[in-house]
Amino acid sequence: MPVIHIDYAADLEGMRIEMIPKGSGSENNSWLKMAVPAEGVDAIRTFVVDCVLDAGGRTCPPTIVGVGVGGTADLCVHLAKIAATRPLGSQCDDPDGAQLESELSAAVNMLGVGPQGLGGDATAFAVHVELAATHITMNPVAVNMQCHSARRASAIIDANGVRYGF
């Protein structure tokens, strides 16, 4: 059974359907950590780098690394999946999140994992971050990876009919 999410977009008169399948190789490389808030952003950076090293070539790099930060444990994992399936070239709406994406992308590509885990400096196409507010006593961090194929398809259904590829 596929997981289906429904969102409302005020600027769309019609319905947009988007399908983003993920294989088990990428889903099997998912992590959640309840980081110590006092460790701050350094705990997030360390956790993400450790996860990418742990995944090695099992996610068929180069990958898209999705990082969720904040919220509750379940929301954080959901944010990581959203981040992993965001289109390449997009960036976090929050300036701090966008900065973290840039830092993590550089760090991940210096790990030497490389394509298919065979070595090199192309471990990830991107690291995407999604953020949520959280309680001061916790700092959930989740990582969800998307393989290099990053399949997606979409269609818009409106009064003009069906349009594909948006």
Sequence and secondary structure as in RCSB ss.txt:
>XXXX:A:sequence
MPVIHIDYAADLEGMRIEMIPKGSGSENNSWLKMAVPAEGVDAIRTFVVDCVLDAGGRTCPPTIVGVGVGGTADL
CVHLAKIAATRPLGSQCDDPDGAQLESELSAAVNMLGVGPQGLGGDATAFAVHVELAATHITMNPVAVNMQCHSA
RRASAIIDANGVRYGF
>XXXX:A:secstr
         TT SSEEEEE    HHHHTSEEEEEE GGGHHHHHHHHHHHHHHHHTTTT SSEEEEEEESS HHH
HHHHHHHHHTS TT   SSHHHHHHHHHHHHHHHTS   GGGSSSS SEEEEEEEE    TT EEEEEEEE TT 
  EEEEEETTEEEE  
